[in-house]
Amino acid sequence: MNIGVEYLAEQKQAWVLSSWEIKIRRYPVMGEKICVETWPYAFKGFYGYRNFRITNGQGEELVLANSVWVYMDMERMRPMRIPEKVADAYRPEIGEELPGEWGARKLSVPEGGTEMPPVPVAGFFIDTNHHMNNGKYILVAKESVPEDFAIGGVRAEYRRAAMLGDVLYPVVAVAEEKITVVLTDGGDQIYAIVEFAAAEKN
């Protein structure tokens, strides 16, 4: 498509993940062959929408995911309308949205919660945009989930980009079927909210 990371860096623009939801139907087993697919399905204003799917060799769907991206002007650090050149590059790849219901982009902050030990943002947390990698927020949040809590789904909303040297302060709220981890700066600012849903019991 010739609209990759290098091109966007030259334009001082980037796709930034705003939120996503992952539905885990079954975890792959050791040695099982899997296929990972991803495709965009819509563009609206400065938002881009992308699905992911993991299947096994028999076509069984193991994991489904929906994600919402924001096209950013990295100089001004604000959203910008997706340029036609960028949208045109993605149009041949646009597919059908995965069926089913997805949660809202925004996650609510639970009342109360238990404060956990702070986590400094280390160098290996940082991505090509010089911000904390989206997956690392989930890994940090997952450290607060008990080992006997079977995860059947994950939702994440990213509100503020953590940088090298920042410190994350996890606050954990436990409900009957979900655990929510709010990653703050120790004050009123929220970096991310991660919600882990319990797996369905067979």
C-alpha positions as a Python dict, from the first residue, in 0.01 Angstrom:
ca = {
    (1, 'M'): (0, 0, 0),
    (2, 'N'): (306, 226, 46),
    (3, 'I'): (128, 386, 342),
    (4, 'G'): (325, 221, 620),
    (5, 'V'): (501, 337, 935),
    (6, 'E'): (780, 514, 743),
    (7, 'Y'): (537, 714, 528),
    (8, 'L'): (330, 816, 830),
    (9, 'A'): (644, 914, 1022),
    (10, 'E'): (746, 1143, 733),
    (11, 'Q'): (402, 1303, 744),
    (12, 'K'): (421, 1326, 1124),
    (13, 'Q'): (98, 1131, 1143),
    (14, 'A'): (4, 798, 1301),
    (15, 'W'): (-277, 555, 1372),
    (16, 'V'): (-329, 540, 1750),
    (17, 'L'): (-535, 265, 1909),
    (18, 'S'): (-828, 411, 2102),
    (19, 'S'): (-1001, 95, 2221),
    (20, 'W'): (-1050, -269, 2149),
    (21, 'E'): (-1244, -572, 2257),
    (22, 'I'): (-1127, -932, 2242),
    (23, 'K'): (-1361, -1232, 2266),
    (24, 'I'): (-1186, -1557, 2353),
    (25, 'R'): (-1388, -1859, 2251),
    (26, 'R'): (-1110, -2108, 2313),
    (27, 'Y'): (-738, -2089, 2379),
    (28, 'P'): (-513, -2265, 2125),
    (29, 'V'): (-331, -2569, 2256),
    (30, 'M'): (42, -2629, 2228),
    (31, 'G'): (138, -2720, 1872),
    (32, 'E'): (-199, -2627, 1722),
    (33, 'K'): (-170, -2442, 1391),
    (34, 'I'): (-348, -2110, 1385),
    (35, 'C'): (-425, -1845, 1126),
    (36, 'V'): (-438, -1475, 1221),
    (37, 'E'): (-643, -1244, 997),
    (38, 'T'): (-706, -871, 1016),
    (39, 'W'): (-889, -622, 795),
    (40, 'P'): (-1035, -271, 812),
    (41, 'Y'): (-1411, -245, 774),
    (42, 'A'): (-1494, 127, 805),
    (43, 'F'): (-1358, 482, 818),
    (44, 'K'): (-1552, 770, 973),
    (45, 'G'): (-1398, 1115, 1020),
    (46, 'F'): (-1075, 1052, 1208),
    (47, 'Y'): (-1176, 699, 1320),
    (48, 'G'): (-1073, 373, 1158),
    (49, 'Y'): (-1229, 38, 1250),
    (50, 'R'): (-1049, -295, 1225),
    (51, 'N'): (-1139, -658, 1301),
    (52, 'F'): (-911, -948, 1393),
    (53, 'R'): (-980, -1321, 1385),
    (54, 'I'): (-779, -1625, 1492),
    (55, 'T'): (-885, -1964, 1355),
    (56, 'N'): (-733, -2311, 1366),
    (57, 'G'): (-658, -2547, 1077),
    (58, 'Q'): (-1021, -2661, 1065),
    (59, 'G'): (-1154, -2306, 1043),
    (60, 'E'): (-1281, -2301, 1401),
    (61, 'E'): (-1292, -1946, 1536),
    (62, 'L'): (-1079, -1923, 1849),
    (63, 'V'): (-1053, -1548, 1907),
    (64, 'L'): (-1242, -1249, 1763),
    (65, 'A'): (-1153, -884, 1815),
    (66, 'N'): (-1279, -539, 1726),
    (67, 'S'): (-1065, -226, 1743),
    (68, 'V'): (-1114, 149, 1704),
    (69, 'W'): (-822, 364, 1584),
    (70, 'V'): (-774, 741, 1574),
    (71, 'Y'): (-575, 910, 1298),
    (72, 'M'): (-344, 1157, 1473),
    (73, 'D'): (-145, 1466, 1384),
    (74, 'M'): (163, 1383, 1591),
    (75, 'E'): (299, 1739, 1583),
    (76, 'R'): (-14, 1891, 1731),
    (77, 'M'): (-104, 1573, 1921),
    (78, 'R'): (-466, 1593, 1812),
    (79, 'P'): (-695, 1384, 1590),
    (80, 'M'): (-717, 1477, 1223),
    (81, 'R'): (-944, 1372, 940),
    (82, 'I'): (-807, 1071, 753),
    (83, 'P'): (-640, 1197, 431),
    (84, 'E'): (-793, 1067, 108),
    (85, 'K'): (-459, 918, 2),
    (86, 'V'): (-450, 710, 320),
    (87, 'A'): (-816, 608, 298),
    (88, 'D'): (-776, 514, -70),
    (89, 'A'): (-483, 288, 15),
    (90, 'Y'): (-698, 90, 258),
    (91, 'R'): (-1018, 70, 53),
    (92, 'P'): (-918, -245, -145),
    (93, 'E'): (-865, -420, 191),
    (94, 'I'): (-1202, -326, 343),
    (95, 'G'): (-1406, -630, 445),
    (96, 'E'): (-1727, -710, 626),
    (97, 'E'): (-1754, -628, 995),
    (98, 'L'): (-1753, -938, 1214),
    (99, 'P'): (-2109, -1024, 1321),
    (100, 'G'): (-2216, -998, 1682),
    (101, 'E'): (-2244, -729, 1946),
    (102, 'W'): (-1947, -526, 2064),
    (103, 'G'): (-1922, -309, 2372),
    (104, 'A'): (-1906, 71, 2363),
    (105, 'R'): (-1573, 238, 2291),
    (106, 'K'): (-1574, 406, 2633),
    (107, 'L'): (-1532, 213, 2958),
    (108, 'S'): (-1664, 342, 3289),
    (109, 'V'): (-1443, 381, 3594),
    (110, 'P'): (-1569, 165, 3884),
    (111, 'E'): (-1613, 319, 4226),
    (112, 'G'): (-1363, 224, 4492),
    (113, 'G'): (-1107, -39, 4411),
    (114, 'T'): (-781, -165, 4559),
    (115, 'E'): (-454, 13, 4490),
    (116, 'M'): (-173, -211, 4367),
    (117, 'P'): (205, -151, 4360),
    (118, 'P'): (314, 113, 4106),
    (119, 'V'): (475, 7, 3778),
    (120, 'P'): (746, 228, 3618),
    (121, 'V'): (735, 250, 3237),
    (122, 'A'): (1055, 79, 3121),
    (123, 'G'): (1228, 104, 2785),
    (124, 'F'): (1089, -225, 2655),
    (125, 'F'): (735, -89, 2704),
    (126, 'I'): (791, 175, 2434),
    (127, 'D'): (673, 141, 2071),
    (128, 'T'): (763, 312, 1741),
    (129, 'N'): (555, 619, 1837),
    (130, 'H'): (774, 658, 2151),
    (131, 'H'): (469, 583, 2366),
    (132, 'M'): (392, 280, 2580),
    (133, 'N'): (286, -11, 2357),
    (134, 'N'): (-86, -90, 2374),
    (135, 'G'): (-29, -454, 2459),
    (136, 'K'): (190, -363, 2755),
    (137, 'Y'): (-100, -188, 2930),
    (138, 'I'): (-291, -515, 2918),
    (139, 'L'): (8, -713, 3045),
    (140, 'V'): (52, -470, 3335),
    (141, 'A'): (-320, -487, 3416),
    (142, 'K'): (-321, -867, 3393),
    (143, 'E'): (-68, -884, 3678),
    (144, 'S'): (-354, -781, 3908),
    (145, 'V'): (-581, -1065, 3792),
    (146, 'P'): (-581, -1377, 4016),
    (147, 'E'): (-437, -1689, 3853),
    (148, 'D'): (-762, -1881, 3909),
    (149, 'F'): (-967, -1621, 3716),
    (150, 'A'): (-1024, -1768, 3369),
    (151, 'I'): (-1025, -1483, 3116),
    (152, 'G'): (-1286, -1508, 2842),
    (153, 'G'): (-1267, -1156, 2708),
    (154, 'V'): (-1075, -830, 2730),
    (155, 'R'): (-1182, -472, 2670),
    (156, 'A'): (-939, -181, 2679),
    (157, 'E'): (-978, 194, 2644),
    (158, 'Y'): (-668, 411, 2608),
    (159, 'R'): (-705, 766, 2737),
    (160, 'R'): (-353, 903, 2771),
    (161, 'A'): (-19, 785, 2633),
    (162, 'A'): (236, 685, 2895),
    (163, 'M'): (597, 774, 2819),
    (164, 'L'): (934, 638, 2926),
    (165, 'G'): (986, 716, 3294),
    (166, 'D'): (617, 759, 3377),
    (167, 'V'): (472, 548, 3658),
    (168, 'L'): (145, 355, 3635),
    (169, 'Y'): (-66, 315, 3948),
    (170, 'P'): (-311, 24, 3906),
    (171, 'V'): (-646, 36, 4086),
    (172, 'V'): (-838, -293, 4075),
    (173, 'A'): (-1215, -337, 4110),
    (174, 'V'): (-1354, -692, 4131),
    (175, 'A'): (-1711, -779, 4034),
    (176, 'E'): (-1883, -1115, 4001),
    (177, 'E'): (-1806, -1172, 3634),
    (178, 'K'): (-1533, -919, 3561),
    (179, 'I'): (-1222, -749, 3692),
    (180, 'T'): (-1149, -389, 3595),
    (181, 'V'): (-801, -241, 3624),
    (182, 'V'): (-763, 137, 3598),
    (183, 'L'): (-407, 251, 3527),
    (184, 'T'): (-360, 605, 3660),
    (185, 'D'): (-75, 849, 3717),
    (186, 'G'): (-140, 834, 4090),
    (187, 'G'): (-379, 1129, 4064),
    (188, 'D'): (-675, 1217, 3846),
    (189, 'Q'): (-521, 1129, 3510),
    (190, 'I'): (-604, 789, 3357),
    (191, 'Y'): (-373, 618, 3110),
    (192, 'A'): (-594, 319, 3034),
    (193, 'I'): (-886, 112, 3159),
    (194, 'V'): (-870, -263, 3108),
    (195, 'E'): (-1164, -493, 3175),
    (196, 'F'): (-1125, -870, 3197),
    (197, 'A'): (-1444, -1075, 3157),
    (198, 'A'): (-1475, -1420, 3309),
    (199, 'A'): (-1481, -1714, 3070),
    (200, 'E'): (-1811, -1892, 3032),
    (201, 'K'): (-1831, -2207, 3239),
    (202, 'N'): (-1888, -2525, 3043),
}
